[in-house]
Amino acid sequence: MSSNQGFCTFCLNAGKDKQDCYGHYPGKDCPTLGSIECNRCGEKGHTRGHCTADFCRFCKGFGHLVNDCEKLKEKIERDKNAYCSFCEENGHTTRRCDNPYNSRNIK
């Protein structure tokens, strides 16, 4: 086969026979890559290193970013209603109290 028909290094690196690697380049036309499932987002057609799915660093979920995270919004709302029995203030729990006399903060 001539080199102007394309040669897919992804197929070759995946262990395919060299003759199966001709006729396309790595990408959307690659049958091997098309059957691969991304172990980050679960969609087919790309690997983790090429994943472009939105990823939330708070809840570790896909399809949204931190600014749009419903779990984070719920946590912020819960924290507003929280009460600290150590410093007797609202807005945080004893575990999250940053009062310097809280035994959790003494080192």
Short mmCIF file of the C-alpha atoms (twelve columns), coordinates in Angstrom:
data_MODEL
# 
_entry.id   MODEL 
# 
loop_
_atom_site.group_PDB 
_atom_site.id 
_atom_site.type_symbol 
_atom_site.label_atom_id 
_atom_site.label_alt_id 
_atom_site.label_comp_id 
_atom_site.label_asym_id 
_atom_site.label_seq_id 
_atom_site.Cartn_x 
_atom_site.Cartn_y 
_atom_site.Cartn_z 
_atom_site.pdbx_PDB_model_num 
ATOM 1   C CA . MET A 1   0.000   0.000  0.000  1 
ATOM 2   C CA . SER A 2   1.158   3.517  -0.665 1 
ATOM 3   C CA . SER A 3   1.812   5.967  2.132  1 
ATOM 4   C CA . ASN A 4   -0.717  8.510  0.771  1 
ATOM 5   C CA . GLN A 5   -3.610  6.327  1.989  1 
ATOM 6   C CA . GLY A 6   -2.811  7.113  5.606  1 
ATOM 7   C CA . PHE A 7   -1.221  5.017  8.281  1 
ATOM 8   C CA . CYS A 8   -2.599  4.698  11.785 1 
ATOM 9   C CA . THR A 9   0.029   4.461  14.500 1 
ATOM 10  C CA . PHE A 10  -2.683  4.007  17.136 1 
ATOM 11  C CA . CYS A 11  -3.714  0.676  15.563 1 
ATOM 12  C CA . LEU A 12  -0.083  -0.375 15.256 1 
ATOM 13  C CA . ASN A 13  0.637   0.486  18.909 1 
ATOM 14  C CA . ALA A 14  -2.509  -1.415 19.922 1 
ATOM 15  C CA . GLY A 15  -1.013  -4.575 18.414 1 
ATOM 16  C CA . LYS A 16  -2.936  -4.703 15.125 1 
ATOM 17  C CA . ASP A 17  -1.339  -6.229 12.044 1 
ATOM 18  C CA . LYS A 18  0.532   -3.657 9.999  1 
ATOM 19  C CA . GLN A 19  -1.764  -4.163 6.957  1 
ATOM 20  C CA . ASP A 20  -4.781  -3.191 9.149  1 
ATOM 21  C CA . CYS A 21  -3.150  0.142  9.944  1 
ATOM 22  C CA . TYR A 22  -3.313  1.511  6.395  1 
ATOM 23  C CA . GLY A 23  -6.186  3.516  4.962  1 
ATOM 24  C CA . HIS A 24  -6.787  5.843  7.895  1 
ATOM 25  C CA . TYR A 25  -5.026  8.036  10.409 1 
ATOM 26  C CA . PRO A 26  -5.426  8.042  14.207 1 
ATOM 27  C CA . GLY A 27  -8.688  9.798  14.989 1 
ATOM 28  C CA . LYS A 28  -12.373 9.516  14.216 1 
ATOM 29  C CA . ASP A 29  -11.874 7.108  11.300 1 
ATOM 30  C CA . CYS A 30  -9.822  4.635  13.326 1 
ATOM 31  C CA . PRO A 31  -11.884 1.499  14.091 1 
ATOM 32  C CA . THR A 32  -9.610  0.547  16.979 1 
ATOM 33  C CA . LEU A 33  -9.846  3.948  18.641 1 
ATOM 34  C CA . GLY A 34  -13.591 4.052  17.978 1 
ATOM 35  C CA . SER A 35  -14.056 0.925  20.075 1 
ATOM 36  C CA . ILE A 36  -11.896 2.160  22.985 1 
ATOM 37  C CA . GLU A 37  -13.763 3.421  26.070 1 
ATOM 38  C CA . CYS A 38  -12.263 6.367  27.929 1 
ATOM 39  C CA . ASN A 39  -11.523 5.333  31.518 1 
ATOM 40  C CA . ARG A 40  -12.172 8.911  32.662 1 
ATOM 41  C CA . CYS A 41  -15.612 9.773  31.222 1 
ATOM 42  C CA . GLY A 42  -16.764 6.378  29.907 1 
ATOM 43  C CA . GLU A 43  -17.429 7.520  26.334 1 
ATOM 44  C CA . LYS A 44  -16.003 5.719  23.327 1 
ATOM 45  C CA . GLY A 45  -13.656 7.096  20.706 1 
ATOM 46  C CA . HIS A 46  -10.856 8.601  22.760 1 
ATOM 47  C CA . THR A 47  -8.423  7.839  25.568 1 
ATOM 48  C CA . ARG A 48  -8.059  9.535  28.947 1 
ATOM 49  C CA . GLY A 49  -5.219  11.718 27.675 1 
ATOM 50  C CA . HIS A 50  -7.490  13.204 25.014 1 
ATOM 51  C CA . CYS A 51  -10.643 13.492 27.146 1 
ATOM 52  C CA . THR A 52  -12.327 16.889 26.932 1 
ATOM 53  C CA . ALA A 53  -15.355 16.182 29.133 1 
ATOM 54  C CA . ASP A 54  -16.177 18.773 31.805 1 
ATOM 55  C CA . PHE A 55  -14.950 17.467 35.152 1 
ATOM 56  C CA . CYS A 56  -15.950 18.805 38.571 1 
ATOM 57  C CA . ARG A 57  -13.070 18.838 41.029 1 
ATOM 58  C CA . PHE A 58  -15.475 19.023 43.982 1 
ATOM 59  C CA . CYS A 59  -17.766 16.027 43.446 1 
ATOM 60  C CA . LYS A 60  -15.516 14.264 40.891 1 
ATOM 61  C CA . GLY A 61  -18.478 14.091 38.483 1 
ATOM 62  C CA . PHE A 62  -18.626 14.691 34.754 1 
ATOM 63  C CA . GLY A 63  -20.766 17.018 32.694 1 
ATOM 64  C CA . HIS A 64  -20.231 20.139 34.797 1 
ATOM 65  C CA . LEU A 65  -17.536 22.258 36.412 1 
ATOM 66  C CA . VAL A 66  -17.217 23.349 40.055 1 
ATOM 67  C CA . ASN A 67  -19.117 26.606 39.444 1 
ATOM 68  C CA . ASP A 68  -22.204 24.614 38.399 1 
ATOM 69  C CA . CYS A 69  -21.929 21.774 40.954 1 
ATOM 70  C CA . GLU A 70  -25.232 21.082 42.708 1 
ATOM 71  C CA . LYS A 71  -23.492 19.093 45.473 1 
ATOM 72  C CA . LEU A 72  -21.256 22.069 46.247 1 
ATOM 73  C CA . LYS A 73  -24.264 24.417 46.315 1 
ATOM 74  C CA . GLU A 74  -26.024 22.041 48.728 1 
ATOM 75  C CA . LYS A 75  -22.932 21.895 50.959 1 
ATOM 76  C CA . ILE A 76  -22.640 25.694 51.045 1 
ATOM 77  C CA . GLU A 77  -26.304 25.938 52.011 1 
ATOM 78  C CA . ARG A 78  -25.855 23.304 54.757 1 
ATOM 79  C CA . ASP A 79  -22.786 25.119 56.079 1 
ATOM 80  C CA . LYS A 80  -24.750 28.378 56.300 1 
ATOM 81  C CA . ASN A 81  -27.162 26.632 58.660 1 
ATOM 82  C CA . ALA A 82  -24.436 24.842 60.640 1 
ATOM 83  C CA . TYR A 83  -23.752 25.680 64.284 1 
ATOM 84  C CA . CYS A 84  -20.407 25.360 66.063 1 
ATOM 85  C CA . SER A 85  -20.773 24.264 69.677 1 
ATOM 86  C CA . PHE A 86  -17.178 25.311 70.411 1 
ATOM 87  C CA . CYS A 87  -17.275 29.003 69.469 1 
ATOM 88  C CA . GLU A 88  -21.092 29.190 69.420 1 
ATOM 89  C CA . GLU A 89  -21.193 30.781 65.978 1 
ATOM 90  C CA . ASN A 90  -23.189 29.875 62.893 1 
ATOM 91  C CA . GLY A 91  -21.744 29.069 59.481 1 
ATOM 92  C CA . HIS A 92  -19.490 26.146 60.331 1 
ATOM 93  C CA . THR A 93  -19.297 23.025 62.472 1 
ATOM 94  C CA . THR A 94  -16.937 22.334 65.377 1 
ATOM 95  C CA . ARG A 95  -14.832 20.189 63.074 1 
ATOM 96  C CA . ARG A 96  -14.279 23.181 60.755 1 
ATOM 97  C CA . CYS A 97  -13.860 25.766 63.530 1 
ATOM 98  C CA . ASP A 98  -10.731 27.878 63.017 1 
ATOM 99  C CA . ASN A 99  -10.795 29.326 66.544 1 
ATOM 100 C CA . PRO A 100 -7.175  29.103 67.773 1 
ATOM 101 C CA . TYR A 101 -8.316  27.637 71.116 1 
ATOM 102 C CA . ASN A 102 -10.105 24.734 69.462 1 
ATOM 103 C CA . SER A 103 -8.144  21.598 70.415 1 
ATOM 104 C CA . ARG A 104 -8.072  20.593 66.735 1 
ATOM 105 C CA . ASN A 105 -5.951  23.657 65.985 1 
ATOM 106 C CA . ILE A 106 -3.469  23.227 68.834 1 
ATOM 107 C CA . LYS A 107 -0.250  21.538 67.727 1 
# 
